[in-house]
């Protein structure tokens, strides 16, 4: 289904533009500005590593940065090259192999990351909409921009509230989960899944510490501001006369748009959302498509290559990542039942 959606969206993006004109416009890009855009986009991955380190910190013990960087690079490379959004599982699996952190705790921290990302993106999208002076009825693909921000906030705000509740009052949450599981499945399965849930709670520990909560929030803001700056430099490189607010709007809509099923690397949704969003600012289809294609391919390559290099440094293979989820979940459940941690 993801491949079919990608093909359909790529057809819509390209069906009425001449590829020769797209290539001609891409060749006119300013090299220095374009390299700067790619550099900023790639810099977001080390920033993710720094933030992830705070999320995985236990008491005063912080995990080493280099192994976490390798796990981060491997995860995002896997999202680019493997189907079914395998990158999140691959990232947690690599972190377990390289640092000894429990797989379930790593997955819990990734879930917290997504909540923070959603909230920050909603905030920046709202700023971009207000700054850009859009009318309330302005829409992309028939969906009003204001509704996109509202629906996203209604998803991520309750998510953060629920995470706070679970991490500060785990007893009621675990009892509720256990009761539901026992009613829906055999006791043996319920016990195993409860062990996984208990491990996931370890990934929410950062929400207990005000200091780490603030640091994760700050690094999340820095991460997405740097990402928006990358889009803005890309506009300059491709000769698009757009305000900085357009980068905030485009970034937010792309982040939510690539959540739909698609091919590895999010080809299709990225280009379609970019073309539709830039069209709001009067950017012609050829220019919008040339920006989407050039920027997407340029930022796709560095993290994919860095991830493959990290994979070799970790003595892992792509085949390992395809089965990482099932193997690591089984190991995480066994460790949770035994009260220990998995080690590399």
C-alpha positions as CSV (number, residue, x, y, z in Angstrom):
1,X,0.0,0.0,0.0
2,X,2.8,2.4,0.8
3,X,4.5,1.8,-2.5
4,X,1.2,2.4,-4.3
5,X,0.6,5.6,-2.5
6,X,4.1,6.8,-3.3
7,X,3.7,6.1,-7.0
8,X,0.3,7.9,-7.0
9,X,1.7,11.0,-5.3
10,X,4.8,11.1,-7.5
11,X,2.5,10.9,-10.6
12,X,0.4,13.8,-9.3
13,X,3.6,15.8,-8.5
14,X,5.1,15.3,-11.9
15,X,2.2,14.7,-14.3
16,X,2.0,18.3,-15.6
17,X,5.6,19.5,-15.5
18,X,8.4,19.0,-18.0
19,X,11.3,17.1,-16.4
20,X,13.7,18.9,-18.7
21,X,12.6,22.2,-17.2
22,X,12.9,20.8,-13.7
23,X,16.4,19.6,-14.4
24,X,17.3,23.0,-15.9
25,X,16.1,24.8,-12.8
26,X,18.0,22.5,-10.5
27,X,21.2,23.2,-12.5
28,X,20.8,26.9,-11.7
29,X,21.1,26.3,-7.9
30,X,23.6,28.3,-6.0
31,X,26.2,25.7,-4.8
32,X,27.3,27.3,-1.5
33,X,23.7,27.9,-0.3
34,X,22.7,24.5,-1.4
35,X,25.6,22.8,0.5
36,X,24.7,24.9,3.5
37,X,21.1,23.6,3.4
38,X,22.4,20.0,3.2
39,X,24.8,20.6,6.0
40,X,22.1,22.0,8.3
41,X,19.7,19.2,7.5
42,X,22.4,16.7,8.3
43,X,23.3,18.5,11.5
44,X,19.9,17.7,12.9
45,X,20.9,14.1,13.4
46,X,23.7,14.9,15.9
47,X,21.2,17.2,17.6
48,X,18.8,14.2,17.8
49,X,21.6,12.2,19.4
50,X,22.2,14.8,22.1
51,X,18.5,15.0,22.9
52,X,18.2,11.2,22.9
53,X,21.1,11.0,25.4
54,X,19.0,13.0,27.9
55,X,16.0,10.9,27.3
56,X,17.9,7.7,28.0
57,X,19.9,9.0,31.0
58,X,19.3,7.1,34.2
59,X,19.9,9.0,37.4
60,X,23.3,10.7,37.0
61,X,24.6,8.2,34.5
62,X,24.6,9.3,30.9
63,X,25.2,6.9,28.0
64,X,28.3,7.6,25.7
65,X,27.6,9.8,22.8
66,X,29.4,7.9,20.0
67,X,27.5,4.7,20.3
68,X,24.2,6.6,20.4
69,X,25.3,8.6,17.3
70,X,25.9,5.3,15.5
71,X,22.4,4.0,16.6
72,X,20.8,7.2,15.5
73,X,22.5,7.1,12.1
74,X,21.6,3.4,11.6
75,X,17.9,4.1,12.5
76,X,17.4,7.0,10.0
77,X,19.4,5.1,7.3
78,X,17.0,2.2,7.9
79,X,14.0,4.5,7.5
80,X,15.5,5.6,4.1
81,X,16.3,2.1,2.8
82,X,14.0,-0.4,4.5
83,X,10.2,-0.7,4.3
84,X,7.6,-0.5,7.0
85,X,9.3,2.3,9.0
86,X,11.9,-0.2,10.2
87,X,14.1,2.6,11.3
88,X,12.6,3.1,14.8
89,X,13.0,-0.6,15.7
90,X,16.5,-0.6,14.1
91,X,17.5,2.4,16.1
92,X,16.4,0.9,19.4
93,X,18.0,-2.5,18.5
94,X,21.3,-0.8,17.6
95,X,21.2,1.2,20.9
96,X,20.7,-2.1,22.8
97,X,23.6,-3.7,20.9
98,X,26.0,-0.8,21.3
99,X,25.2,0.6,24.8
100,X,23.3,-2.2,26.7
101,X,20.2,-0.1,27.2
102,X,17.0,-2.2,27.3
103,X,15.3,-2.3,23.9
104,X,11.9,-1.4,25.4
105,X,13.4,1.6,27.2
106,X,14.9,2.8,24.0
107,X,11.6,2.3,22.2
108,X,9.8,4.3,25.0
109,X,12.3,7.1,24.6
110,X,11.7,7.2,20.8
111,X,7.9,7.5,21.5
112,X,8.6,10.4,23.8
113,X,10.7,12.0,21.1
114,X,7.8,11.8,18.7
115,X,5.5,13.5,21.1
116,X,8.0,16.3,21.7
117,X,8.6,16.6,17.9
118,X,4.8,16.8,17.3
119,X,4.3,19.5,19.9
120,X,7.3,21.6,18.7
121,X,6.2,21.3,15.0
122,X,2.7,22.3,15.9
123,X,4.0,25.4,17.6
124,X,6.3,26.3,14.8
125,X,3.6,25.6,12.2
126,X,1.3,28.0,14.1
127,X,4.0,30.6,14.1
128,X,4.5,30.2,10.4
129,X,0.8,30.4,9.6
130,X,0.4,33.6,11.7
131,X,3.7,35.1,10.4
132,X,2.7,34.3,6.8
133,X,-0.6,36.1,7.1
134,X,-2.7,33.3,5.7
135,X,-6.4,33.6,5.6
136,X,-8.2,31.1,7.9
137,X,-9.6,29.2,4.9
138,X,-6.2,28.7,3.3
139,X,-5.9,24.9,2.6
140,X,-3.5,22.3,1.2
141,X,-5.1,19.5,-0.6
142,X,-8.5,20.7,0.5
143,X,-7.5,20.6,4.2
144,X,-7.4,24.1,5.9
145,X,-4.0,24.9,7.4
146,X,-5.5,25.9,10.7
147,X,-7.3,22.6,11.0
148,X,-4.0,20.7,10.4
149,X,-2.4,22.6,13.4
150,X,-5.5,22.1,15.5
151,X,-5.8,18.3,14.9
152,X,-2.1,17.8,15.4
153,X,-2.3,19.6,18.8
154,X,-5.3,17.5,19.8
155,X,-3.2,14.4,19.2
156,X,0.1,15.4,20.7
157,X,-1.0,17.4,23.8
158,X,-3.1,14.5,25.2
159,X,-0.1,12.2,24.4
160,X,2.2,14.2,26.5
161,X,-0.4,14.4,29.3
162,X,-0.8,10.7,29.2
163,X,2.9,10.1,29.3
164,X,3.2,12.3,32.4
165,X,0.4,10.4,34.1
166,X,2.0,7.0,33.3
167,X,5.5,7.9,34.4
168,X,4.4,9.6,37.7
169,X,1.7,7.1,38.6
170,X,2.8,3.9,37.0
171,X,0.9,1.6,39.4
172,X,-2.6,2.5,38.1
173,X,-1.5,2.4,34.5
174,X,0.1,-1.0,34.9
175,X,-2.9,-2.4,36.7
176,X,-5.2,-1.1,34.0
177,X,-3.0,-2.5,31.2
178,X,-2.7,-5.9,33.0
179,X,-6.5,-6.1,33.4
180,X,-7.2,-5.3,29.8
181,X,-4.6,-7.7,28.5
182,X,-5.8,-10.6,30.7
183,X,-9.3,-10.1,29.3
184,X,-8.1,-10.0,25.7
185,X,-5.4,-12.7,25.6
186,X,-4.1,-15.8,27.4
187,X,-2.3,-15.1,30.8
188,X,1.1,-16.2,29.4
189,X,0.9,-13.6,26.6
190,X,-0.4,-11.0,28.9
191,X,2.5,-11.5,31.3
192,X,5.0,-11.2,28.5
193,X,3.4,-8.1,27.1
194,X,3.2,-6.5,30.5
195,X,7.0,-7.0,30.8
196,X,7.4,-5.1,27.6
197,X,5.2,-2.3,28.8
198,X,7.2,-2.0,32.0
199,X,10.4,-1.7,29.9
200,X,8.7,1.0,27.8
201,X,8.1,3.0,31.0
202,X,11.9,3.2,31.4
203,X,11.9,5.3,28.3
204,X,9.7,7.9,30.0
205,X,12.0,8.5,32.9
206,X,13.1,11.9,31.5
207,X,9.7,13.3,32.2
208,X,10.3,12.8,36.0
209,X,13.2,15.2,36.0
210,X,12.4,18.9,35.5
211,X,15.9,19.6,34.4
212,X,15.9,16.8,31.8
213,X,12.4,17.8,30.7
214,X,13.6,21.4,30.0
215,X,16.8,20.2,28.3
216,X,14.8,17.9,26.0
217,X,12.4,20.7,25.2
218,X,15.2,23.1,24.4
219,X,17.1,20.7,22.2
220,X,13.8,19.9,20.4
221,X,13.3,23.5,19.6
222,X,16.9,23.9,18.5
223,X,16.6,20.8,16.3
224,X,13.5,22.0,14.4
225,X,14.7,25.6,14.1
226,X,17.9,24.3,12.5
227,X,15.8,22.1,10.2
228,X,13.7,25.0,9.2
229,X,16.8,27.1,8.5
230,X,17.9,24.3,6.1
231,X,14.7,24.6,4.1
232,X,15.1,28.4,4.0
233,X,18.7,28.1,2.7
234,X,17.3,25.6,0.1
235,X,14.8,28.3,-1.0
236,X,17.7,30.7,-1.5
237,X,19.8,28.1,-3.3
238,X,17.0,27.4,-5.8
239,X,16.1,31.1,-6.3
240,X,12.7,31.0,-4.5
241,X,11.8,34.4,-3.1
242,X,10.0,33.1,0.0
243,X,9.9,34.4,3.6
244,X,11.4,32.4,6.5
245,X,7.8,31.6,7.7
246,X,7.4,29.5,4.6
247,X,10.1,27.2,5.9
248,X,8.2,26.7,9.1
249,X,5.0,25.9,7.3
250,X,6.6,23.6,4.8
251,X,8.6,21.8,7.5
252,X,5.5,21.2,9.6
253,X,3.3,20.0,6.7
254,X,6.0,17.6,5.4
255,X,6.5,16.2,8.9
256,X,2.8,15.3,9.2
257,X,2.5,14.4,5.5
258,X,5.2,11.7,5.6
259,X,3.3,10.0,8.4
260,X,1.1,8.3,5.8
261,X,2.2,4.9,4.4
262,X,4.8,5.3,1.7
263,X,7.9,3.8,0.2
264,X,11.2,3.9,2.1
265,X,12.6,7.4,2.2
266,X,9.1,8.9,2.0
267,X,9.4,9.6,-1.8
268,X,6.0,10.7,-3.0
269,X,4.5,12.3,0.1
270,X,7.5,14.6,0.4
271,X,7.3,15.9,-3.1
272,X,3.5,16.2,-3.2
273,X,3.3,18.2,0.1
274,X,6.2,20.4,-1.0
275,X,4.6,21.3,-4.3
276,X,1.2,21.9,-2.8
277,X,2.6,24.1,0.1
278,X,4.9,26.2,-2.1
279,X,2.0,26.7,-4.4
280,X,0.4,28.7,-1.6
281,X,3.2,31.3,-1.9
282,X,2.8,31.6,-5.7
283,X,5.7,29.3,-6.6
284,X,5.2,27.8,-10.0
285,X,4.9,24.0,-10.3
286,X,8.3,23.5,-12.1
287,X,10.1,25.5,-9.4
288,X,8.3,23.8,-6.6
289,X,9.0,20.3,-8.0
290,X,12.7,21.1,-8.7
291,X,13.1,22.3,-5.1
292,X,11.4,19.2,-3.8
293,X,13.4,16.7,-5.8
294,X,16.8,18.4,-5.4
295,X,16.4,19.0,-1.6
296,X,15.0,15.5,-0.9
297,X,17.7,13.6,-2.7
298,X,20.4,15.9,-1.3
299,X,19.4,15.4,2.3
300,X,18.6,11.7,1.7
301,X,22.1,10.7,0.7
302,X,24.3,11.9,3.7
303,X,22.4,10.2,6.5
304,X,22.0,7.1,4.4
305,X,25.8,6.9,3.8
306,X,26.6,7.8,7.4
307,X,24.2,5.1,8.6
308,X,25.8,2.5,6.4
309,X,29.2,3.5,7.8
310,X,27.9,3.3,11.3
311,X,26.3,-0.1,10.5
312,X,29.8,-1.4,9.5
313,X,31.4,0.1,12.6
314,X,28.8,-1.7,14.7
315,X,29.5,-5.0,12.9
316,X,25.8,-5.2,11.9
317,X,24.1,-5.9,8.6
318,X,20.9,-4.7,6.9
319,X,19.6,-8.2,7.3
320,X,20.0,-7.9,11.0
321,X,17.8,-4.8,11.1
322,X,15.0,-6.5,9.1
323,X,14.5,-8.9,12.0
324,X,15.5,-6.6,14.8
325,X,12.1,-5.8,16.0
326,X,10.9,-9.3,16.8
327,X,14.3,-10.5,18.2
328,X,14.8,-7.4,20.4
329,X,11.2,-7.4,21.7
330,X,11.6,-11.1,22.7
331,X,14.9,-10.3,24.4
332,X,13.4,-7.2,26.1
333,X,10.5,-9.2,27.5
334,X,12.8,-11.9,28.8
335,X,15.0,-9.3,30.4
336,X,12.0,-7.5,31.9
337,X,10.8,-10.8,33.4
338,X,14.2,-11.6,34.7
339,X,14.8,-8.1,36.1
340,X,18.0,-7.6,34.2
341,X,19.3,-5.6,31.2
342,X,20.4,-6.8,27.8
343,X,24.1,-6.4,27.1
344,X,25.9,-6.1,23.8
